[in-house]
């Protein structure tokens, strides 16, 4: 097992949850220092905690520890981790703006798919 992949995946999942590390630790029934050490690659949890973490975030144990990626999952690149970390640091107002921008792109993507289903060309 590549411990750094596990640490990166765990950090990414905690960031995406929108919760603090303290909240996640409490919900996983573990101490904040333990979760923090796992996220920083300083410690590796035993199998019981690995299973608990995988179940909590609804990911496979294989993915969590970096054994394999499912073809239907997004590959977590360093850029995605960086974006997730930056989003966590954003103010509530900035997050609202980001959500509005994403909503716009989702609507455009949905419209493009609808147009393609009707035989029309996607908008540029």
PyMOL commands that set and color helices and strands:
alter all, ss='L'
color gray80, all
select helices_A, chain A and resi 3-17+21-27+32-39+47-57+61-64+78-89+92-117
alter helices_A, ss='H'
color red, helices_A
deselect
rebuild
show_as cartoon
